[in-house]
């Protein structure tokens, strides 16, 4: 377990926040830059969608490579991000797909390594730290469209990716020089109960799969949902759906403070319950103001769940590195569930029915959380970083 002096701890946390915000920026900016790519290469919607399918698939695969020394993983991830961002800026059309896939892998390595580094090196405060780190990630993601718009006023996507490459290479240098990782510590319950640990990996992975799937489904479909069922125009629909992100970002910051005064398991359980109530209200309501309020509440409730699930897995699994499977599952859920919602909507011609995927997944999460609780009780898991699902 790493022993951080106050000065080292501040430097480490500052570095983690800065580089994690950059991963959020890179993860999101592909969408705002897509029109520039389309103009350059005359991509069809199907071809553009394939770019992001291979990118998100690569980011899920990248999480699986995170084991051993997380400082080295972060350094390699950011260095790779810089290299392949340069590649995209110079790539011809046939090279776009492999470049996006490899960029996705490197982003997945870097994002996962930051979370796992925080869990290993700050075990006694992993839950609040991961929550506030995810706020920084969200802030980085939020700035991506605004900065992309400024770049695209005078330049194309190539200049944007050149800037990204420089920032990523600087981040790789910062990680190498400013971060020092602790050694992996095997928790006592692992050797005695390997099958219990495997069950916990599966349960936490399912929780992350469902959570990120719900989060991405809400972010992708809420504007369209409001436009079709809210009897309003596209501008008002987009504005109202921003309430989800307002609540989401505010909650990410506030949850870290709440975790200093309450138990991880209580906040996780109540967040899922409140999110379920908000999702049901969103579907059954026909009044614009009620639906808008439900979106705000849904963002507030969903925001802390993912970092709490990651923190709980770091605390409860036998090795910190086992959490890489949880992070990989999260990326897969974020790709599949929004697609599934769109498929149901196209099949039934009823987006209200399609959006029932959100409360359905939240109900499954409640059952999964209960099973996780029972497995942890049976494994004799020692408390670390606060009380965990007990």
C-alpha positions as CSV (number, residue, x, y, z in Angstrom):
1,X,0.0,0.0,0.0
2,X,1.4,3.4,-1.0
3,X,2.4,5.8,1.8
4,X,1.8,9.3,0.4
5,X,3.2,12.4,2.1
6,X,0.8,15.4,1.9
7,X,2.8,17.1,-0.8
8,X,3.1,13.9,-2.8
9,X,-0.6,13.2,-2.4
10,X,-1.5,16.6,-3.7
11,X,0.8,16.3,-6.7
12,X,-0.5,12.8,-7.5
13,X,-4.2,13.8,-7.2
14,X,-3.6,16.9,-9.3
15,X,-1.9,14.9,-12.0
16,X,-4.7,12.3,-12.0
17,X,-7.4,14.9,-12.3
18,X,-5.6,16.6,-15.2
19,X,-4.9,13.4,-17.2
20,X,-8.4,11.9,-16.5
21,X,-10.0,15.1,-17.8
22,X,-8.0,14.7,-21.0
23,X,-9.3,11.1,-21.5
24,X,-12.9,12.4,-21.2
25,X,-12.1,15.1,-23.7
26,X,-10.6,12.7,-26.2
27,X,-13.4,10.1,-25.6
28,X,-16.1,12.6,-26.6
29,X,-14.4,14.9,-29.2
30,X,-14.7,12.4,-32.0
31,X,-18.4,13.2,-32.4
32,X,-18.1,17.0,-32.7
33,X,-15.2,16.4,-35.2
34,X,-17.2,14.0,-37.3
35,X,-18.7,16.6,-39.7
36,X,-15.2,17.6,-40.7
37,X,-14.2,14.0,-41.3
38,X,-17.4,13.5,-43.3
39,X,-16.6,16.5,-45.6
40,X,-13.0,15.2,-46.1
41,X,-13.8,11.6,-46.8
42,X,-17.5,11.7,-47.9
43,X,-18.4,9.1,-45.3
44,X,-21.9,7.6,-45.2
45,X,-23.7,7.4,-41.9
46,X,-23.0,3.7,-41.8
47,X,-19.3,4.2,-42.3
48,X,-19.2,7.0,-39.7
49,X,-21.0,4.7,-37.3
50,X,-18.5,2.0,-37.9
51,X,-15.7,4.3,-36.9
52,X,-17.2,4.8,-33.5
53,X,-18.1,1.1,-33.1
54,X,-14.5,0.1,-33.6
55,X,-13.3,3.0,-31.3
56,X,-15.6,2.0,-28.4
57,X,-14.8,-1.6,-29.0
58,X,-11.1,-0.8,-28.7
59,X,-11.7,1.2,-25.5
60,X,-13.3,-1.8,-23.9
61,X,-10.4,-4.1,-25.0
62,X,-7.9,-1.6,-23.7
63,X,-9.2,-2.0,-20.1
64,X,-8.2,-5.6,-20.2
65,X,-4.5,-4.7,-20.7
66,X,-4.4,-2.8,-17.3
67,X,-2.5,-4.9,-14.9
68,X,0.9,-4.7,-13.1
69,X,2.3,-1.2,-12.8
70,X,-0.4,1.4,-13.5
71,X,2.0,4.3,-13.9
72,X,3.6,2.4,-16.8
73,X,0.2,1.6,-18.2
74,X,-0.9,5.3,-18.0
75,X,2.4,6.4,-19.6
76,X,2.0,3.9,-22.4
77,X,-1.7,4.7,-22.9
78,X,-1.1,8.4,-23.3
79,X,1.9,7.9,-25.5
80,X,-0.2,5.6,-27.7
81,X,-3.0,8.2,-27.7
82,X,-0.6,10.8,-29.0
83,X,0.9,8.5,-31.6
84,X,-2.5,7.4,-33.1
85,X,-4.0,11.0,-32.8
86,X,-1.1,12.0,-35.1
87,X,-1.9,9.0,-37.3
88,X,-5.5,10.1,-37.6
89,X,-4.5,13.6,-38.5
90,X,-2.4,12.3,-41.4
91,X,-4.4,9.1,-42.3
92,X,-5.9,8.3,-45.7
93,X,-9.4,6.8,-45.8
94,X,-8.3,3.1,-45.7
95,X,-6.3,3.8,-42.5
96,X,-9.1,5.5,-40.6
97,X,-10.7,2.4,-39.1
98,X,-7.4,0.8,-37.8
99,X,-6.3,4.2,-36.4
100,X,-9.6,4.7,-34.5
101,X,-9.5,1.2,-33.2
102,X,-5.9,1.6,-31.9
103,X,-6.7,5.0,-30.5
104,X,-9.7,3.4,-28.7
105,X,-7.4,0.8,-27.1
106,X,-5.0,3.4,-25.9
107,X,-7.8,5.6,-24.4
108,X,-9.2,2.5,-22.7
109,X,-5.8,1.7,-21.2
110,X,-5.3,5.2,-20.0
111,X,-8.8,5.7,-18.5
112,X,-8.7,2.3,-16.8
113,X,-5.2,2.8,-15.4
114,X,-6.2,6.1,-13.8
115,X,-9.1,4.5,-11.9
116,X,-7.1,1.4,-10.9
117,X,-4.1,3.6,-9.8
118,X,-6.5,5.6,-7.6
119,X,-8.0,2.5,-6.1
120,X,-4.6,0.9,-5.3
121,X,-2.8,3.9,-4.0
122,X,-5.6,5.6,-2.1
123,X,-7.5,2.6,-0.6
124,X,-8.9,4.5,2.4
125,X,-10.5,7.2,0.2
126,X,-11.0,5.4,-3.1
127,X,-14.8,5.9,-3.3
128,X,-14.8,9.8,-2.9
129,X,-11.6,10.1,-5.0
130,X,-13.1,8.1,-7.9
131,X,-16.3,10.1,-7.7
132,X,-14.5,13.4,-8.0
133,X,-12.1,12.0,-10.6
134,X,-15.2,11.1,-12.7
135,X,-16.4,14.7,-12.2
136,X,-13.1,15.8,-13.8
137,X,-13.6,13.3,-16.6
138,X,-17.1,14.7,-17.2
139,X,-15.8,18.2,-17.2
140,X,-13.3,17.3,-19.8
141,X,-16.0,15.6,-21.9
142,X,-18.2,18.8,-21.6
143,X,-15.4,21.0,-23.0
144,X,-14.8,18.8,-26.0
145,X,-17.7,20.1,-28.2
146,X,-17.0,23.8,-27.2
147,X,-13.3,23.5,-28.1
148,X,-14.0,21.5,-31.2
149,X,-16.4,24.2,-32.4
150,X,-13.7,26.9,-31.9
151,X,-11.1,24.8,-33.9
152,X,-13.5,24.0,-36.7
153,X,-14.3,27.7,-37.2
154,X,-10.9,28.1,-38.9
155,X,-9.4,24.6,-39.3
156,X,-10.4,21.0,-39.8
157,X,-10.2,17.8,-37.8
158,X,-6.5,17.4,-38.6
159,X,-5.5,20.4,-36.6
160,X,-7.7,19.2,-33.7
161,X,-6.0,15.8,-33.6
162,X,-2.5,17.5,-33.8
163,X,-3.4,19.4,-30.7
164,X,-4.7,16.3,-29.0
165,X,-1.5,14.5,-29.9
166,X,0.6,17.2,-28.2
167,X,-1.6,17.1,-25.0
168,X,-1.4,13.3,-24.8
169,X,2.4,13.2,-25.2
170,X,2.7,15.8,-22.5
171,X,0.4,13.8,-20.3
172,X,2.6,10.7,-20.9
173,X,5.6,12.6,-19.7
174,X,3.8,14.0,-16.6
175,X,2.6,10.5,-15.6
176,X,6.1,9.1,-16.0
177,X,7.7,11.8,-13.9
178,X,5.1,12.7,-11.3
179,X,3.4,9.4,-10.4
180,X,4.7,6.4,-8.5
181,X,2.6,3.2,-8.2
182,X,2.4,0.8,-5.2
183,X,2.8,-2.9,-5.6
184,X,-0.3,-5.2,-6.0
185,X,-1.5,-6.5,-2.6
186,X,-3.5,-9.8,-2.6
187,X,-6.4,-9.6,-0.2
188,X,-6.7,-12.4,2.3
189,X,-10.0,-13.8,1.1
190,X,-8.7,-14.4,-2.5
191,X,-6.6,-17.5,-1.9
192,X,-9.3,-19.1,0.3
193,X,-12.2,-18.5,-2.1
194,X,-11.2,-18.1,-5.8
195,X,-14.6,-19.1,-7.0
196,X,-16.2,-16.5,-4.8
197,X,-13.9,-13.9,-6.4
198,X,-14.9,-15.0,-9.9
199,X,-18.5,-14.7,-9.0
200,X,-17.9,-11.2,-7.6
201,X,-16.0,-10.2,-10.8
202,X,-19.1,-11.3,-12.8
203,X,-21.5,-9.5,-10.6
204,X,-19.6,-6.2,-10.6
205,X,-19.1,-6.5,-14.3
206,X,-22.8,-6.9,-14.8
207,X,-23.5,-3.9,-12.6
208,X,-21.0,-1.8,-14.6
209,X,-22.4,-3.1,-17.9
210,X,-26.0,-2.0,-16.9
211,X,-25.0,1.3,-15.4
212,X,-23.0,2.6,-18.3
213,X,-25.6,1.3,-20.7
214,X,-28.3,3.2,-18.9
215,X,-26.1,6.3,-18.8
216,X,-25.3,6.3,-22.5
217,X,-28.9,5.4,-23.4
218,X,-30.1,8.5,-21.5
219,X,-27.5,10.8,-23.1
220,X,-28.1,9.5,-26.6
221,X,-31.9,9.3,-26.7
222,X,-33.3,11.9,-24.3
223,X,-33.4,14.8,-26.8
224,X,-35.1,12.6,-29.4
225,X,-37.5,11.3,-26.7
226,X,-38.5,14.8,-25.6
227,X,-39.0,15.9,-29.2
228,X,-41.4,13.0,-30.0
229,X,-43.4,12.8,-26.8
230,X,-43.1,16.3,-25.3
231,X,-45.0,18.2,-28.0
232,X,-42.1,20.6,-28.4
233,X,-39.5,21.8,-31.0
234,X,-36.0,20.6,-31.4
235,X,-34.4,23.6,-29.7
236,X,-36.5,23.2,-26.6
237,X,-36.0,19.5,-26.6
238,X,-32.2,19.9,-26.7
239,X,-32.3,22.5,-24.0
240,X,-34.5,20.4,-21.7
241,X,-32.3,17.4,-22.1
242,X,-29.3,19.5,-21.0
243,X,-31.0,19.3,-17.5
244,X,-29.8,15.7,-17.4
245,X,-26.2,16.8,-17.8
246,X,-26.6,19.7,-15.4
247,X,-27.8,17.3,-12.7
248,X,-25.2,14.8,-13.6
249,X,-22.2,17.1,-13.3
250,X,-23.5,18.8,-10.1
251,X,-24.1,15.3,-8.5
252,X,-20.6,14.1,-9.4
253,X,-19.1,16.9,-7.4
254,X,-21.6,16.7,-4.5
255,X,-21.4,12.9,-4.1
256,X,-17.7,13.1,-3.2
257,X,-18.6,15.3,-0.2
258,X,-21.6,13.0,0.7
259,X,-19.2,10.0,0.8
260,X,-17.2,11.6,3.5
261,X,-20.2,11.4,5.8
262,X,-22.1,8.2,4.7
263,X,-21.4,4.6,3.7
264,X,-20.6,3.7,0.1
265,X,-23.3,1.0,0.0
266,X,-26.1,3.3,1.2
267,X,-25.4,5.9,-1.4
268,X,-25.2,3.3,-4.1
269,X,-28.4,1.6,-3.1
270,X,-30.4,4.9,-2.8
271,X,-29.0,6.3,-6.0
272,X,-30.3,3.2,-7.9
273,X,-33.7,3.5,-6.2
274,X,-34.0,7.3,-7.0
275,X,-32.8,6.7,-10.6
276,X,-35.5,4.0,-11.0
277,X,-38.2,6.4,-9.8
278,X,-37.0,9.1,-12.1
279,X,-36.9,6.8,-15.1
280,X,-40.5,5.5,-14.4
281,X,-41.7,9.1,-14.1
282,X,-40.0,10.0,-17.3
283,X,-41.9,7.3,-19.2
284,X,-45.4,7.7,-17.7
285,X,-45.5,11.5,-17.7
286,X,-47.1,13.5,-20.5
287,X,-46.4,16.9,-19.1
288,X,-43.3,18.7,-20.3
289,X,-42.4,20.3,-16.9
290,X,-42.7,16.9,-15.1
291,X,-40.6,15.1,-17.8
292,X,-38.0,17.8,-17.6
293,X,-37.8,17.5,-13.8
294,X,-37.5,13.7,-14.2
295,X,-34.5,14.2,-16.5
296,X,-32.8,16.4,-13.9
297,X,-33.5,13.9,-11.2
298,X,-32.3,11.0,-13.4
299,X,-29.0,12.8,-14.0
300,X,-28.5,13.5,-10.3
301,X,-29.2,9.9,-9.3
302,X,-27.1,8.2,-12.1
303,X,-24.0,10.3,-11.7
304,X,-22.5,8.6,-8.6
305,X,-23.4,5.0,-9.5
306,X,-20.5,4.2,-11.9
307,X,-17.6,5.5,-9.7
308,X,-19.2,3.8,-6.7
309,X,-19.4,0.4,-8.6
310,X,-15.8,0.8,-9.6
311,X,-14.8,1.7,-6.0
312,X,-16.8,-1.2,-4.6
313,X,-15.1,-3.6,-7.0
314,X,-11.7,-2.4,-6.1
315,X,-12.5,-2.8,-2.4
316,X,-14.3,-6.2,-2.8
317,X,-12.2,-8.1,-5.4
318,X,-9.1,-10.1,-4.5
319,X,-6.8,-7.9,-6.7
320,X,-7.1,-4.3,-7.8
321,X,-6.2,-5.5,-11.3
322,X,-9.4,-7.7,-11.4
323,X,-11.4,-4.5,-11.8
324,X,-10.1,-4.2,-15.4
325,X,-12.8,-6.8,-16.3
326,X,-15.4,-4.5,-14.7
327,X,-14.2,-1.5,-16.7
328,X,-14.2,-3.5,-19.9
329,X,-17.8,-4.7,-19.3
330,X,-18.8,-1.0,-18.7
331,X,-17.6,-0.1,-22.2
332,X,-19.5,-3.0,-23.8
333,X,-22.7,-2.0,-22.0
334,X,-22.3,1.6,-23.2
335,X,-22.2,0.4,-26.8
336,X,-24.9,-2.3,-26.7
337,X,-27.8,-0.8,-24.7
338,X,-28.2,2.5,-26.7
339,X,-28.2,0.4,-29.9
340,X,-30.8,-1.9,-28.3
341,X,-33.0,1.0,-27.4
342,X,-32.9,2.3,-31.0
343,X,-33.6,-1.2,-32.3
344,X,-36.7,-1.5,-30.1
345,X,-37.9,2.0,-31.1
346,X,-37.5,1.1,-34.8
347,X,-39.2,-2.2,-34.4
348,X,-42.2,-0.9,-32.4
349,X,-42.4,2.7,-33.7
350,X,-42.8,3.7,-30.0
351,X,-39.9,5.5,-28.4
352,X,-41.7,5.5,-25.0
353,X,-41.7,1.7,-25.1
354,X,-38.1,1.6,-26.2
355,X,-37.0,3.8,-23.2
356,X,-38.3,1.1,-20.8
357,X,-34.8,-0.3,-21.2
358,X,-33.7,2.2,-18.7
359,X,-35.9,1.2,-15.7
360,X,-35.6,-2.4,-16.7
361,X,-31.8,-2.2,-16.4
362,X,-32.1,-0.4,-13.1
363,X,-34.3,-3.1,-11.7
364,X,-31.7,-5.7,-12.8
365,X,-29.1,-3.6,-11.0
366,X,-31.0,-3.8,-7.8
367,X,-31.1,-7.6,-7.9
368,X,-27.5,-7.7,-8.9
369,X,-26.5,-5.5,-6.0
370,X,-28.3,-7.8,-3.6
371,X,-26.5,-10.8,-5.0
372,X,-23.2,-8.9,-4.7
373,X,-24.0,-8.2,-1.0
374,X,-24.6,-12.0,-0.4
375,X,-21.3,-12.9,-2.1
376,X,-19.3,-10.4,-0.1
377,X,-20.8,-11.7,3.1
378,X,-19.8,-15.2,2.1
379,X,-16.3,-14.3,1.1
380,X,-15.4,-12.7,4.5
381,X,-14.3,-9.6,2.7
382,X,-12.5,-7.2,5.0
383,X,-13.5,-3.6,5.0
384,X,-11.2,-1.3,3.1
385,X,-11.9,2.3,2.2
386,X,-15.2,2.4,4.1
387,X,-18.0,-0.1,4.7
388,X,-18.9,-2.0,1.6
389,X,-22.3,-3.4,0.9
390,X,-22.9,-4.6,4.4
